[in-house]
């Protein structure tokens, strides 16, 4: 993900790249020796030194357990932050981060890359294409395994549901609203009765119940060969299929499907461009502001609670 952000920033003349940081010295050298910017293995030094020189945006492409202290430092130094998803592990952590930025009058922005992809523009006015959306089904396959931090629930905050399906949850909440109840089952990729070498899930099935007789389901699995995702939105007039390759509208009356292809090389490029315009015009980010991204965290938190209790749980209670 970090290489996607770096390539997108370098390709956009609205940005003037000042520094790059990575804890892996060899990876850092490979990505910076040809672009002529400061390279930092220590993120504290990167933040402090670039802040003194004036910095308009810090892009964080780390996991929440790694990034929390650096996000706090950026807020204290008056630096706006754009954070990849997931940007926090649970609602309380998200609220604490938001408070730190609000105290210092700076925005914490969540990179909702899908929101700015031109091919997915129909998601912003879905009823125009589908009529009333009454059901949705989503699948997420993640090539990552449970190695390292991904197997530690305290560090990771969760398994495949949080770390691979966050954007799908965000899409569903944006399109269908906040679910009233969430029911989930989580499993590991091990033989029954075998010792558990880690404590985060490899497989999750989540059912979401919304108002207006709407239902959605998510199936997420990791340790597969290829990372992929797919979302189907079923409406009274048409079904919409969303994938990394395209946005397809198929009318239920048998009419010709409409296909909008994704031509973007790096998924984050349009989101970065939108943020550049927002900051350059001294505007405040709206739908991508972290305060407006607590709902997906609450849904995922409710799902993890449901997996423990065996009962449907309310995401609204997570927010309360």
Buried (B, 14 or more C-beta within 10 A) or exposed (E): BBEBBBBBBEEEEEBEBBBBBBEEEEEBEEBBEEEEBBBBEEBEEBBEBBBEEEBEBBBBBBBBBEBBEBBBBBBBBEBBBBBBBBBBBBBEBBBEBBEBBBEBEBBBBBBBBBBBBEBBEBBEEBEEBBEEBBBBBBBBBBEBBBEEBBBBBEBBBBBBBBBBBBBBBBBBBBBBEBBBBBBBBBEBBEEEEEEEEBEBBBBBBBBBBBEEEBBBBBBBBBBBEEEBBBBBBBBEBBBBBBBBBBBBBBBEEEEEEBEBEBEBEBBBBBBBBBBBEBBEEEEEBEEBBBBBBBBBBBBBBBBBBBBEEEEBBBBBEBBE
